[in-house]
Structure formats: C-alpha cells, structure tokens
C-alpha cells in the first residue's frame, strides 16, 4: 500500500462477500437524531460523576476546570465537524487518524476511543446502581447485569429502532434537567458554593480554591465528564441520511445543548445544597433537591425516576458507539474479523456483545471514579490524535473536499491538541493507578497490532480505500 507505513503494514484482499456480511443500515439518522445522539452520549455526566471534581478542587477549581475543558471540547467538536463531513465512515476518529497518520496512527486512535467507550458504560452502570438504590434499595451486580442485557438486546434488535428509543429516553432526561433547574433556582445562594474548607497545606488555597492551584488540574477529568463522548457522533456517519450536512449540524448542536446543561448543574447543585454536601454524593441532582425541598419532595422523586433516564441514555448510546468502533476496526482487520459480522438486521452482533461482557466485569469493581479516570485517559489520547489529524490533513490534503470547514482552521484544532495533552497529564494527578491500568491496556493492544494484526489489514475496507485513494491522488499531483 502507498502510504508512509507501507513497509510495516500488509494489506490483504478478501472475498467479494466479506463486506456484504459487514454492512450497517444507511439513512436512519438525520441531523436532529445525530444531535440527540450527541446529547445522549454525555447527559449522564450531568446526573453523576462530575461532582467528584468539587471534592478535588472545590467550586472555584471545578468552575475553572470546566471553562478549560469546555474550550477544549468546542475546538475539538468544530474540528470533528469538518473531518466527519469529509471522511464519513463508521470508524469516526480512527478513520480520520488512519488517513492522516497511517495504519499505526489509526489503530492507536481507535484503541484510545475503544478504551474510553468500553469503560464509560461500566462507570455509568455503577452510577445507575446508585440511582436505583435511591429508588428501590437494590444496587450492585444484579442491576449492572440487567441493564447490560436489556440495552445490548435493544441494539441487537436494529439500529433505527435503537436510535429512536434513545431519542425518547434522551428527551425524558432533558426534561429531568429542566425540572431540576426550575426547582433549584429559587434556592440558589452564592455562599453555598464555597462551603468546602480551604486546605492550609495547598499552595494558593482559599474558599474559592480549597485545594489551591493543583486542585484545578485534578478537577479536569471530572469537568470532562460533563462533555465526554460527544466526539462519538461521527461514529454514526455510515448510518446518516446526508453525512456532509448532517454530521456538522448534529455534533455542533449537541455541544451547544451540553454547554447549557453543564452550567446549570455546576452552579445549581452546590449553589442550592452546598458544595461540601454534594462533593461525593452518588446522585447529586436528587440530593440537592432533597436538601432544599425535604424528603417528601415531588420534584426530587421525579428527577430521581426520570433522572435515571439520563444515565440510561448515555449508557444506551455509548453501547452504540463502542459497537461501531469495534465494528470498524474489525472490518478493517485491526481487531479479530469475526467482531464485525452483522446479522440480517445489519447490526454488529459480536461488536455489541463482547465489549458488553467486558464492561459488565469492569463494573463489578464498583469504583465509578476510577472508571471515569480510565475513560478520560483513553479519551484524551484520542483527542490529541484526532486534533493532530485535522492539522496534518489541512497541510497534506488541501484539495480534500470539505463540505464544512472548521472556523479558525488549524489554530482551533491546535488549541484542542494542547488542552487534551494537559488533560491527559491530569489523570496521573487524580489516580496513578487508573492511568497505569489504562496504559497497560494500550501496551497490550499495541503489542497485538505489531505482532499480528498489521499483517492482516483488509485492503478494501472503507477506511483503507479512503487512504489508498488519498495516496494515489497525492502521487499523481
């Protein structure tokens, strides 16, 4: 193959029916459905997990961390809007990096995304257990297994059906956030934001920054939880109605909604119930409403019941995301090929089931904050590589058809690149254990690629054909 890694990677021809057994259903997602998908990926982060950042940094540190990560995601989303309209395949970020950085770069990006999407549902399952426990007093493996079985099963039913159900669940979650905001606004008191005592041993500590300057850095992974996985929208490119127009509209619209929701929960949870009380609460929106309205609060009961749909929405949609990432990597030969087989309903059966089993096993740890940090590790690696891909493709392929162009060009993707590396370093501050486990996963996958799969790349997979066409065009010019 004619790319920078042609001596290291061998492409293999496959039979004519290889791709016919690995098809997704096209035309099932317009831009509104894609925007809903983007919101559903992330909305669980509004209901649980982000508030651990209050424990790491207090309100002030978490606020600054959210501003920084919000900027990173805005720049990343604008970059991905261009890439997804130009290279619309189910591989998403892996496809972009494959074209810009070659087979190894594509595999490293896909592996990072896979780490994020395989682990994020495990963390969300743990948080779902917390909400179910608040409702009916049941938590643990039974809850995790039930949710994995039900929602993997719905995806096996069919992509169109699953995406429509996801849209309804996401709408209910949005209603829950709005009800929460209406119920909390009258009780907001700015003094409640600063109830965490300053650590006298931390440099720069104050009521605004209880853990000092380093707390801001430690809060970055939890600020990311308010936006984490929105970058998964491009994974639906092969199932979109009109990728060139729908992908940019969908991912940008979802990011705008998520920014509003992040501001609402970040201010109203600690501003109503106090930062100290909410910093490690398993269900912070419910906890905040109970704190101000009492245990008989109808709003709290409503948000607890309907808020569970917020967690379910992200759990449900990230199952979709990991299956499409595994499907694309497997179809191209980077992962075992059986994982990309699709049944009569054109859904990737094994790509849904195998990561689901692994995710369930991870959820048994019960360590939601550990899972968040591991997911963030994978996410930040992928963000850096996707942002770099945008920069390289702008320079290497200026003639590439770009139905949507990123405002600010490579400056925008450059900001995303730098901030993603800062966020990656923060995972070691929060939990060296989580970062090292994530790094070990990466080493295992890289070893698999170098020793085995690089010799078995499928030449006529869509991502490979995009890359081969690109190489041929560059040689002609």
KADA-V242869 format. One record per backbone hydrogen bond with DSSP energy under -0.5 kcal/mol. CO is the residue of the C=O (numbers start at 1). NH is the residue of the N-H. If there is no record, write none. Layout:
co->[CO:CO]
nh->[NH:NH]
This chain:
co->[1:3:5:5:9:10:12:15:17:18:19:21:24:29:30:31:32:33:34:35:36:37:38:39:39:42:43:43:44:44:45:47:49:50:51:51:52:53:54:57:58:59:60:61:62:63:64:65:66:67:68:69:70:71:72:73:74:75:76:77:78:79:80:81:82:83:87:89:91:92:92:93:94:95:96:97:98:101:102:103:104:105:106:107:108:109:110:111:112:113:114:115:116:117:119:120:121:122:123:124:125:126:127:128:129:130:131:132:132:132:133:140:140:141:142:143:144:145:146:147:148:149:150:151:152:153:154:154:158:159:160:161:162:163:164:165:166:167:168:169:170:171:172:173:174:175:176:177:178:179:180:181:182:184:185:189:190:191:192:192:193:195:198:199:202:203:208:208:209:209:210:211:212:212:213:213:214:215:216:217:219:219:220:221:223:224:224:227:229:230:231:232:233:234:236:237:239:239:240:242:242:243:245:246:247:248:249:250:251:252:253:254:255:256:257:258:259:260:261:262:263:264:265:267:268:269:270:271:274:275:278:279:281:283:284:285:286:287:288:289:290:294:297:298:299:300:301:302:303:304:306:306:307:307:308:309:310:311:312:313:314:315:316:317:318:319:320:321:322:323:324:325:326:327:328:329:329:330:332:336:337:338:339:341:341:343:346:347:347:348:349:349:350:352:353:354:355:356:357:358:359:360:362:363:366:367:368:369:370:371:372:373:374:375:376:377:378:379:380:381:382:383:384:385:386:387:388:389:390:391:392:393:397:401:406:408:409:409:410:411:412:413:414:415:416:417:418:419:420:421:422:423:424:424:425:425:426:427:431:432:433:434:435:436:437:438:439:440:441:442:443:444:445:446:447:448:448:449:452:453:454:457:457:458:461:462:463:464:465:466:467:468:469:470:471:472:473]
nh->[3:6:8:9:11:457:459:18:21:21:22:342:26:241:34:35:36:37:38:39:40:41:42:42:43:45:46:47:47:48:50:285:52:53:54:55:56:57:58:61:62:63:64:65:66:67:68:69:70:71:72:73:74:75:76:77:78:79:80:81:82:83:84:85:86:87:89:92:94:95:96:97:98:99:100:101:102:105:106:107:108:109:110:111:112:113:114:115:116:117:118:119:120:121:123:124:125:126:127:128:129:130:131:132:133:134:135:136:137:138:137:143:144:145:146:147:148:149:150:151:152:153:154:155:156:157:157:158:162:163:164:165:166:167:168:169:170:171:172:173:174:175:176:177:178:179:180:181:182:183:184:185:186:187:188:192:193:194:195:275:59:197:200:202:205:213:60:61:206:212:199:215:215:216:216:217:218:219:220:220:222:223:224:225:226:227:228:230:232:233:234:235:236:237:239:240:28:29:27:245:246:247:249:250:251:252:253:254:255:256:257:258:259:260:261:262:263:264:265:266:267:268:269:271:272:273:274:189:278:279:281:55:284:287:288:289:290:291:292:293:294:297:301:302:303:304:305:306:307:308:309:310:310:311:312:313:314:315:316:317:318:319:320:321:322:323:324:325:326:327:328:329:330:331:332:334:335:333:458:339:340:341:351:349:350:346:25:343:349:352:352:353:354:356:357:358:359:360:361:362:363:364:365:366:368:371:372:373:374:375:376:377:378:379:380:381:382:383:384:385:386:387:388:389:390:391:392:393:394:395:396:397:400:403:409:411:412:413:414:415:416:417:418:419:420:421:422:423:424:425:426:427:427:428:428:429:430:431:435:436:437:438:439:440:441:442:443:444:445:446:447:448:449:450:451:452:453:454:455:456:10:12:459:461:465:466:467:468:469:470:471:472:473:474:475:476:477]
